[in-house]
Each structure stands twice: as C-alpha cells, then as structure tokens.
C-alpha cells in the first residue's frame, strides 16, 4: 500500500479525497517535524516514532577492502506497539494478560 492507496482508504471514511489527503498530509508532517526536532511521538496501540543518533564509525569498502570513515548521523526509528504486533502476528488482543490469581487463603487455621 502506498500513499495514494492510503488516501483512497481514508476517503471512504471521510467522504472525499481532498479532506483525506489534507488529513494524511497533516499527520505525516506533524510526525516528521516532531521527530526531526527530537521529540518522541507515541500513538497508543500503534507505536512510537523517535529520533536515534548513530555514532561515527569506520566501515569497509566492499570492492577494495579499504577503510572508510562514516560520519555520525541522526535517523528516524519506529517501534511498533503491542496491539500492532498482535494484529500482524494474527493473535487476538493486545499485550499479554496477567496470569489469573490463586484463590486467597483464609487467615484462620483449621484444627
């Protein structure tokens, strides 16, 4: 699915393609500008967009084997949420549910 397909899917809910395009562009621009400025964007049930720093390193040219200096850079990262992971894996529900509690013991001893 590309951006045009996504707009078509959203326009089915919103009614027209113009408002769907504006809505999608607004969401994407907001996420991009927030992550670029270093903020973390967390959408409950979907995932987290954040900025990650890659340190400078030495790599190798695969053709010649010569070492190459790679500069430090910032990259966007996405971590999917539990509900999104469960949907992709085909399991029901979101995060795993806690185990059932054992029945409470009575305070008095039996004789």
C-alpha positions as CSV (number, residue, x, y, z in Angstrom):
1,X,0.0,0.0,0.0
2,X,1.4,3.4,-1.0
3,X,0.3,6.9,0.0
4,X,-2.3,7.1,-2.8
5,X,-3.9,3.8,-1.7
6,X,-3.9,5.0,1.9
7,X,-5.7,8.2,0.8
8,X,-8.3,6.1,-1.0
9,X,-8.9,4.0,2.1
10,X,-9.3,7.1,4.3
11,X,-11.5,8.9,1.8
12,X,-14.0,6.0,2.2
13,X,-14.5,7.1,5.8
14,X,-14.2,10.8,5.4
15,X,-16.2,11.2,2.3
16,X,-13.9,12.9,-0.2
17,X,-10.3,12.6,-1.3
18,X,-9.4,16.2,-0.7
19,X,-10.1,16.1,3.0
20,X,-8.4,12.6,3.2
21,X,-5.3,14.0,1.5
22,X,-5.2,17.0,3.8
23,X,-5.7,14.8,6.9
24,X,-3.0,12.4,6.0
25,X,-0.5,15.1,5.0
26,X,-1.2,16.9,8.3
27,X,-0.5,13.8,10.3
28,X,2.7,12.9,8.4
29,X,4.1,16.5,8.5
30,X,3.4,16.7,12.3
31,X,5.1,13.4,13.0
32,X,8.1,14.3,10.8
33,X,8.6,17.8,12.3
34,X,8.3,16.5,15.8
35,X,10.8,13.6,15.3
36,X,13.2,15.9,13.4
37,X,13.2,18.3,16.4
38,X,14.0,15.4,18.8
39,X,10.5,14.8,20.2
40,X,9.1,11.3,20.7
41,X,5.7,10.7,19.1
42,X,3.8,7.8,20.8
43,X,0.5,6.6,19.4
44,X,-1.1,4.2,21.8
45,X,-1.7,0.8,20.3
46,X,0.2,1.7,17.1
47,X,3.8,2.5,18.1
48,X,6.5,5.1,18.8
49,X,8.4,7.3,16.4
50,X,11.6,8.7,17.7
51,X,15.0,10.2,16.6
52,X,18.0,8.0,17.1
53,X,21.7,9.0,16.9
54,X,24.2,6.9,15.1
55,X,27.8,7.5,16.1
56,X,30.7,7.9,13.7
57,X,32.3,4.6,12.7
58,X,34.8,3.0,10.4
59,X,33.4,0.9,7.6
60,X,35.0,-1.0,4.7
61,X,34.6,-0.5,1.0
62,X,33.4,-4.0,-0.2
63,X,35.1,-3.6,-3.6
64,X,38.6,-2.7,-2.4
65,X,38.5,-3.5,1.4
66,X,39.8,0.0,2.2
67,X,38.5,1.5,5.5
68,X,36.1,4.4,5.1
69,X,35.1,6.9,7.8
70,X,31.3,7.2,8.1
71,X,30.1,10.4,9.8
72,X,27.7,10.5,12.7
73,X,24.1,10.8,11.7
74,X,20.5,11.1,13.1
75,X,17.9,8.6,11.9
76,X,14.2,8.1,12.5
77,X,13.2,4.9,14.3
78,X,9.8,3.2,14.7
79,X,8.9,0.7,17.5
80,X,5.5,-1.0,16.9
81,X,3.1,-1.1,19.9
82,X,1.8,-4.3,21.4
83,X,-1.6,-4.1,19.7
84,X,0.0,-3.6,16.3
85,X,2.4,-6.5,16.8
86,X,-0.5,-8.7,17.9
87,X,-2.5,-7.8,14.8
88,X,0.4,-8.5,12.5
89,X,1.1,-11.9,14.2
90,X,-2.6,-12.8,13.9
91,X,-3.2,-13.2,17.6
92,X,-6.2,-11.7,19.4
93,X,-5.9,-8.9,21.9
94,X,-3.0,-6.6,22.7
95,X,-0.4,-7.1,25.3
96,X,-0.4,-10.4,27.2
97,X,-2.8,-10.6,30.0
98,X,-1.6,-11.2,33.6
99,X,-2.0,-14.7,34.9
100,X,-5.1,-15.5,37.0
101,X,-4.6,-15.1,40.7
102,X,-4.7,-18.1,43.0
103,X,-7.6,-18.2,45.4
104,X,-7.0,-16.3,48.6
105,X,-6.1,-18.3,51.7
106,X,-8.2,-17.8,54.8
107,X,-6.4,-16.3,57.8
108,X,-7.7,-18.8,60.4
109,X,-6.2,-22.2,60.8
110,X,-8.4,-25.3,60.7
111,X,-8.0,-27.8,63.6
